[in-house]
Amino acid sequence: MSVLVDDETRVVVQGITGGEGKFHAEQMMEYGTNVVAGAVPGKGGQEAAGVPVYDTVHEAVEEENADTSVIFVPPAFAGDAIFESLDSGLDLAVAITEGIPTQDMARVNKRLSETDTRLIGPNCPGLITPGEAKLGILPGNIFSAGNVGLVSRSGTLTYQVVDNLTNRGIGQTTAIGIGGDPIIGTDFVDALELFENDSDTEAIVMCGEIGGEDEEEAAAFIDEHVDTPVAGFIAGRTAPPGKRMGHAGAIVSGSGTGTAESKINALNDAGVPVGDTPEEVATHIEDFLA
Amino acid sequence: MKLHEYQAKQVFADAGVPTPDSQLADDVDGVVSAAEEIGYPVAVKAQVQVGGRGKAGGIELVEDEDEAREAAESILGMDLKGYHVDRVLVEEAVDFVNELYVGITMDRGEGRPVAMVSTKGGVNIEEVAEEDPEAIAREHIDPSFGMHPYQARKAVYDAGVGQSVARDVSSVLTTLYQLWDDKDGADAEINPLMVTSDDEVIAADAVMNIDEDALFRQPELAEMEEEATGGDELEQKADEYDFDYVRLDGNVGIIGNGAGLVMTTLDLVDHYGGQPANFLDVGGGAKAARIANALDMVFSDGNVDSVVFNIFGGITRGDEVARGINEALEQFDEIPKPVVVRLAGTNWEEGMEILNEDLVTVEQTLEDAVQRAVEYAGEVNDQ
């Protein structure tokens, strides 16, 4: 029924005493997520959103057997908060924070390769297994349980596509927002692999956007390793070239990749139909499941 | 955040990178006196944030006072790719025998920084990267250790830089990486790094882009940002309001939350036969005042004939959005352009109750909202 998260997942919320942290900890619990603790330096011994708060993530792991963290820590401190979660031996860390300096994430990325923790995000809406648990800020009410896996770089685009699916009665196994930052933990390829290996996932939606080469890499991976049917959507067909990409960044990637056209072509070549509209994506999925 | 050439050069020079003698000037007499102090020949270079300044007439090499005056008169006040030139850098002309390229950037695919060196400097390096990628030597750097000296040497030797200047170029590259690291650079580049007949290396240009998200720990650079802004009135307004905004050629104004969803809205406008006037992302969790600012932004664009509001709330709440729309529209006796609103997600029902439907057209789905806005924009054009 799910990948990465279910109703057994034991969650510690880093930054639970902040406005966003508290609000969304409550929302997560209301949805059914098993939030067992908060972690905020200097606030150990208090209670927030009905759960005990510890000064460190290590304590939350020791005292409450937390295995997953959701991070609502301001950008200046979020890189450090991710390091702390990686160092606490958690299975999964989900970083919601937007605006973490890229160099901090490069260091996190290095550390990530040395640990067994999986990171989702940062700058992402989180992930949800409808009817079981949600980690992050996704609006739970638009999701429904079913057999479609969804992975997306854009939070609000995730909501849009899920809405199109749910309106047709198509439910989801798990929806994962991987985040739109230049450096992220779990990427398309990782998520596709999880869905491919999940016996309940019968079709996959992959939502990408212009910039970077992740979608092209995902297309190559699908071609080689994914038997589950995949439908795609790429945002930014009409975006003017050069407006979003940095100067020297174009040197590394070369200018032949990163455009909507190159991503759509790569996906089509891998047998993935790409919808012109979110509604068309839902139609492709409906056809797969028919 | 992109520094001006003169600002980046100052940052590089302070760190020990050799740069030509130069002065900033904002009028003709200033250019002449700067040139005399530096000594002819000098280059007069427009200080605007666009590439290809030379080809566009923004850089001139002058030999004497008459030429300096002429160049200053033609460059100061010129419109360079939409940017008004109000300052020039007057710079010692370097007599060079060779031009190199050195740069540091974040390789997002690899998730770590990369140092680049090429002997094909002085030209559009993106074209080199595309046509002859082997001409650029690359060395990936472990951000937790920084660049080892051997890595700088390796990149320089791999690029085929001559023995006589290899040590100095390595040293420039090392300094560039340290700056990139210390200052939260996104890109740091020197193109060209000139080599003189005496085997000296000099940074004839300087590019430094700073990660906006890290400006909180770069107070000195954040101060420079005030000066670095430019562009047209609307883009300046977007800076003031702190919006991600891109002006486009069409007439359907677009406001939404989240880059992916806003881009999708643009694509749908195009799909249904309309033309997007702009990209405007209000970001996550926007409150009413920010929504009102967004509408003000889009109404300020004379090309806009209709506006589509597409909000799918997650962290953003529908009631806040509705309040902002009311706030912005209730101040008009007559709404300047038709506004189509589509609200979904968090608190959309509360939002629909608050929204003053006398002022806007409400649509339930993204597709319907976009089609309606395209229709309105078309009607204006038919009149």
Chai-1 contact restraints between the chains, C-beta under 6 A:
chainA,res_idxA,chainB,res_idxB,connection_type,confidence,min_distance_angstrom,max_distance_angstrom,comment,restraint_id
A,A76,B,F216,contact,1.0,0.0,6.0,A-B,restraint_1
A,G99,B,D213,contact,1.0,0.0,6.0,A-B,restraint_2
A,P101,B,D184,contact,1.0,0.0,6.0,A-B,restraint_3
A,P101,B,D211,contact,1.0,0.0,6.0,A-B,restraint_4
A,P101,B,D213,contact,1.0,0.0,6.0,A-B,restraint_5
A,P101,B,A214,contact,1.0,0.0,6.0,A-B,restraint_6
A,T102,B,M106,contact,1.0,0.0,6.0,A-B,restraint_7
A,T102,B,D211,contact,1.0,0.0,6.0,A-B,restraint_8
A,Q103,B,D184,contact,1.0,0.0,6.0,A-B,restraint_9
A,A106,B,R112,contact,1.0,0.0,6.0,A-B,restraint_10
A,A106,B,P143,contact,1.0,0.0,6.0,A-B,restraint_11
A,R107,B,P143,contact,1.0,0.0,6.0,A-B,restraint_12
A,R107,B,S144,contact,1.0,0.0,6.0,A-B,restraint_13
A,N109,B,G111,contact,1.0,0.0,6.0,A-B,restraint_14
A,K110,B,S144,contact,1.0,0.0,6.0,A-B,restraint_15
A,P125,B,G314,contact,1.0,0.0,6.0,A-B,restraint_16
A,I137,B,G314,contact,1.0,0.0,6.0,A-B,restraint_17
A,I137,B,I315,contact,1.0,0.0,6.0,A-B,restraint_18
A,P139,B,G314,contact,1.0,0.0,6.0,A-B,restraint_19
A,P139,B,G345,contact,1.0,0.0,6.0,A-B,restraint_20
A,P139,B,T346,contact,1.0,0.0,6.0,A-B,restraint_21
A,S154,B,G258,contact,1.0,0.0,6.0,A-B,restraint_22
A,S154,B,G260,contact,1.0,0.0,6.0,A-B,restraint_23
A,G155,B,G258,contact,1.0,0.0,6.0,A-B,restraint_24
A,G155,B,G314,contact,1.0,0.0,6.0,A-B,restraint_25
A,T156,B,N257,contact,1.0,0.0,6.0,A-B,restraint_26
A,T156,B,G258,contact,1.0,0.0,6.0,A-B,restraint_27
A,T156,B,L261,contact,1.0,0.0,6.0,A-B,restraint_28
A,T156,B,F312,contact,1.0,0.0,6.0,A-B,restraint_29
A,L157,B,G260,contact,1.0,0.0,6.0,A-B,restraint_30
A,L157,B,L261,contact,1.0,0.0,6.0,A-B,restraint_31
A,L157,B,T264,contact,1.0,0.0,6.0,A-B,restraint_32
A,Y159,B,F312,contact,1.0,0.0,6.0,A-B,restraint_33
A,Y159,B,G345,contact,1.0,0.0,6.0,A-B,restraint_34
A,Q160,B,L261,contact,1.0,0.0,6.0,A-B,restraint_35
A,Q160,B,F312,contact,1.0,0.0,6.0,A-B,restraint_36
A,P182,B,R108,contact,1.0,0.0,6.0,A-B,restraint_37
A,I183,B,G111,contact,1.0,0.0,6.0,A-B,restraint_38
A,E209,B,G260,contact,1.0,0.0,6.0,A-B,restraint_39
A,G212,B,R108,contact,1.0,0.0,6.0,A-B,restraint_40
A,E213,B,G109,contact,1.0,0.0,6.0,A-B,restraint_41
A,A235,B,G260,contact,1.0,0.0,6.0,A-B,restraint_42
A,A235,B,M263,contact,1.0,0.0,6.0,A-B,restraint_43
A,A235,B,T264,contact,1.0,0.0,6.0,A-B,restraint_44
A,G236,B,M263,contact,1.0,0.0,6.0,A-B,restraint_45
A,R237,B,D267,contact,1.0,0.0,6.0,A-B,restraint_46
A,T238,B,L266,contact,1.0,0.0,6.0,A-B,restraint_47
A,T238,B,D267,contact,1.0,0.0,6.0,A-B,restraint_48
A,T238,B,D270,contact,1.0,0.0,6.0,A-B,restraint_49
A,A239,B,M263,contact,1.0,0.0,6.0,A-B,restraint_50
A,K243,B,V246,contact,1.0,0.0,6.0,A-B,restraint_51
A,G246,B,A186,contact,1.0,0.0,6.0,A-B,restraint_52
A,G246,B,D187,contact,1.0,0.0,6.0,A-B,restraint_53
A,H247,B,D187,contact,1.0,0.0,6.0,A-B,restraint_54
A,A248,B,G103,contact,1.0,0.0,6.0,A-B,restraint_55
A,A248,B,T105,contact,1.0,0.0,6.0,A-B,restraint_56
A,A248,B,D187,contact,1.0,0.0,6.0,A-B,restraint_57
A,A248,B,E189,contact,1.0,0.0,6.0,A-B,restraint_58
A,G249,B,T105,contact,1.0,0.0,6.0,A-B,restraint_59
A,A250,B,E126,contact,1.0,0.0,6.0,A-B,restraint_60
A,I251,B,I125,contact,1.0,0.0,6.0,A-B,restraint_61
A,I251,B,A129,contact,1.0,0.0,6.0,A-B,restraint_62
A,V252,B,D107,contact,1.0,0.0,6.0,A-B,restraint_63
A,G254,B,A129,contact,1.0,0.0,6.0,A-B,restraint_64
A,G254,B,E130,contact,1.0,0.0,6.0,A-B,restraint_65
A,S255,B,E130,contact,1.0,0.0,6.0,A-B,restraint_66
A,D276,B,H271,contact,1.0,0.0,6.0,A-B,restraint_67
A,E279,B,E367,contact,1.0,0.0,6.0,A-B,restraint_68
